[in-house]
């Protein structure tokens, strides 16, 4: 029955946080009609995956009450006559005039007003309070977003102001405006907090080397030099290859509507079953879906990357986020991005290690070739070899990929941790990195044993010092959120669903010596749980090398040596970028989207520049080393990491936690 012909009995009116607690999003006014009604994600101004498309069903009753059934997996809160009741999946509750619903405990408050009293309702309107109507206009939507951000920033500012009372000074040597901030793991002030500071804009030698992704609901300073998906996919894209594990077509097309205008899009994914059918249903007609072959069971396509073809060249992005709302909004994530021009005719046969790495990896994906017509290029087959048409000589990274299979002979050193070992063995590092620590930071832990951990550490410890000696095995440390970190995160326990490691993997005795805290005060992400995956070798604030990757710590992702080390078995597709302190040519910078950027003519020669990798907190003197370019990488966790305390418990997602999170929920949420 069309809503126009139905009798309206009442309205769910959104409430501002001053009326009913805090809220990180806005809900449109929802009319309630006689009979059946559905409340879901489409009633939100900003999408939130915690709200299902059919979150609640409401059935009107003859006595004027409304029966509410929770259809989605997440519970709601019903506040009626001074009582607060939690209603879980498939449970029912009744609401009457003036009752309040929390669509997610602690979030998205709406008040039911029946028609008899609706005209008398005087819910006070303030900034980001009740928004009348259905918000069809873009102006209303923008206002809601602005007001929501203002409220969040003001709330955080009030909290931080308390910590500034005695600490409102600038750090020695810092630029104006960079303040000391004291935050504990939950993001609030505390006596034992460390003094941290925000950072100014990064001055990279090359455009957009490594960035953190923006997180919603954090103070504005945390967004310095961070990026959104709109910053990545922009300009006149002629062809896009999007590689990922999970792809939410609905969210992707709403987050990047410009993708609808791209003539050719290839999506490489790791999904199956109903998820694939939904992707087929929602994708534009010109998009091609492909799931790379899996020759070994229990593997997946997990690589996260984008290849964007422009009239002037190619933009390559390697990142850590699934193409879903929650990954790009609430998690600590990272990406590397760089633009490369088309090769000149005379350089078509000139190849670089980066190019060979890329083409080898793309060849393994075995996507169905298709032919396109590109302006000024003509008809071309889109296959792995096509990507040799670009000049990658200015790349400052190496690609480290994993491809499922049993790899033998020369191929054993082309993939997984053996590829990383192979590249590092060719490098020379400062002697300060001899036997220096290794950091493993990731979001899912496989079933490991001490033998494999030693094998993995050998690969990550490869390389020579500048005096010719081997660097030697470094002590590994695992950066991993505690239960308390997850409980106090901006998502509460819900964040733990994206840290999917079972208790049997996490609580092995031999792992206890590795555990280190997730502390990210200096980038303001203590409460944004990590989905980013990084591996590095460091000494103090100096970095020998840094790997940003899709690979978690598992044999499936990195591979395991077998048959007396003559065979490497890998189960999953993975991709990462390795930053090295290498010597580069000083050449003009190039951008696919900026017409005034300099185009490189082949391998343009210039002054050689030595690079040095450091963290954001590095306090050295660049003027003393004029021949060395210092590149500050936004490593999102504290170095050196802080070991677990006696009370710290590593997060595992299949344990029961009864201490309520910031939204008043326990884990698991039901069952």
Buried (B, 14 or more C-beta within 10 A) or exposed (E): EEEEEBEEBBBBBBBBBEBBBBBBBBBBBBBBBEEEBBBBBEBBBBBBBBBBEEBBBBBBEEEEBBEBBBBBBBBBBBBBEEEEEBBEBEBEBBBBBBBBBBBBBBBBBBBBBBBEEBEEBEBEEEEBBBBEEEBEEEEBBEBBBEBBBEBBBEBBEEBBEEBBEEEEEEEEEBEEEBBBBBBBBBBBBEEEBBBBBBBBEBEBBBEBBBBBBBBBBBBEBBBBBBBBBEBBBBBBBBBBBBBBBBBBBBBBBEBBEEBEEBEBBBBBBBBEEEBBEBBEEBBEEEBBBBBBEBEEEEBBBBBBBBBBBBBBBBBBBBBBBBBBBBBBBBBBBBBBBBBBBBBBEEBEEBEBEBBBBBBBBBBBBEBEEEEBEBEEBEEBEBBBEBBBBBBBBBBBBBBBBBBBBBBEEEBBBBBBBBBBBBBBEEBBBBBEBBEBBBBBBBBBBBEBEEEBBEBBBEBBBBBBBEEEEEBEBBEBBBBBBBBBBBBBBBBBBBBBBBBBBBEEBBBBEEBEEBBBBBBBBBBBBBBBBBBBBBBBBBBBBBBBBBBBBBBBBBBBBBBBBEEEEEBBBBBBBBBBBBBBBBEBBEBEBBBBBEEEBEBBEBBBEEEEBEBBBBBBBBEBEEEEEEEBBBBBBBBBBBBEBBEBEEEBBBBBBBBEBEEBBBBBBBBBBBE
